[in-house]
Amino acid sequence: MNQIYSMKYKCILLFSITLLLTSCALKPITSEFTFIKTDLEKVDLSTLGNGTVLIYNGADILHKMDNTARLNIWIDNKSLGQIRPSEYVIINLNDGKYLFNVLHLDLVKMKSTHDVLIDNETKVIKIKPNLTSNKLTITNELPKRFEKFKYAEKR
């Protein structure tokens, strides 16, 4: 009789852990932007700028482990789409001020809003989830180990 209860609790525990790990998956949104498709060999800082901007997900290992690193991004209420960890997109943005809305799911929805000024010198934008929100930084440099990054697919 004790063995039956033990097996029942193990099944419930396994189901709960599976549900917890899969519940943090954020549903992708469809992009309304035109991505500039490129080969990895062609991406360098000299080809960026003057409106051509590389945006990448700089999530760390803690967010990658539990599937909370997926970012849904909107620029001026127009969906850019979902960028998964170690992915990037290249888009054209005219000079000006843009409102970036970023969302990631980590038990609750973590939303953030960022005002970004795009000019001729803007080349690379890093967006990463953190514990309480999202962080956006204009780095103008490619991430470390960029060869391991892949171009984000339109979903």
N, C-alpha and C positions, 0 to 999 in steps of 0.2 A: 504494500500500500504506500509506504514511504517512497519507494522507487518511482511510482506513478506520479506523485506530486513533484518529485525532483525533476523528472523528465518534463512535466508540464511547465514548471518554472524556467527551465532551460530554454524551452521553445518560446515562451513569452519574452524572456530576456533577449534571445537572438532576434526575434521579430522587432522588438523595441530598438535595438541597436541598428538594425538594417533600416528601419523607418527613420531614425534620427539622421543617419548618414546620407540617405537619399532625399530627405525633405529639404535640404539646403540647396538643391539644384534650382537655379534661376532659369525660368523659361526665356528663350531667346526672343528678341524682337527683330522685325524685318528692317533693314536699312533703307533709308530714303536718299542716301548719298551715293555718288558714283565713286567707287574705289579705284585707285590707280594701281593696276596690277603690275607687279614688277618681280624680277628674279632677285634672290638674295644677293647675288654677286653685284648687282647694279645699285644696291642701296648703300650710299655713303653720304656724308654730310654735304658734300659739294653739289649733289643733285637735289638737296632739300632747300627750303627757303623760298622767298618770293611767292608765297601762297601755297606751296607744296609742303604739307605738314605730316609727319609721322606720329601717330598716336599709339602707344603701347600699354599693355597691362603689366605693371611691375610688381605683381603680387609676390609675397614671400612664401616660404615653405609651409608656414602654419596655415595659411589660407588655401594653399594648394592641396594639403592633406585632407581637409574635410569638405572639399567641393564648394567652398564659399567664395572663391576668387573670381567668379564670372561677373563681369560688369556690363550692365545695360547702360548705354550712353545716349543722351539726347543733346543736340546742339541747337540752340534757339528753337526748342520744341519740335525739332525735326530729328527723327531717330537715326542715330549712327549705326545702331545694331549692338550685338553682344560681342565683347572681346574677352576671350578666355585667357587664362594664365599663359604667359610666354607667347602671346600673339600680338600682332600689330596690324594697323591699316595705314594707308597713305591716302590723303584726300587733299583737295584744293579748297582753300579758304581765302577769300579776299581780305585785305587789310581791314581791321575794325575790331570792335568789341563783341564778344560772343558769350552767351550764357550756356555753360555746360551743366547738365543735370546728370548725376551718376547714381546708380542704384546697384547694391549688391545685397544678397540675402544671407543672413547669419542668425538664424532662429527668428529674427525680426528683420524687416526691411530697413536697410541703412541707406538713407538718401542724403545727397549733398549737392549743393549748388556752388558753382565757381564762375566768377567773371574772368574772362581771359581776353587779353589784348593781343591780337595777331598782327604782326607787322612783317616787313621784308626779312627780318633777322630770325623770326620764329621758325624753327626747324623740327624740334622733337618735343612732344608732350608725354610725360609719364603720369599715368593714373593708376593708383593702387588702393585696394581696400585696406582699412585698418580696423582696429578693434571697435571703434565707436562710430566711424563714418567712412569717408573716402578722402584720399589726398591727391591733388592735382598739382604737378610741378612742370614748368617749362624748363627743360634741362639743356636743350640744344646739343645733346651728345647722345650717341647710341648707347644702349645698355651694355653692361658687361656680358660677355658670351652671347653676343647678338646672333651668332651663327646657329644657336639653338632655338631661336625664335622662328615662328612660322607666320605666314600671311593669313589673316583671318578670312574665313570663307563667309560669303553672304548666306545667312540662314533664313 
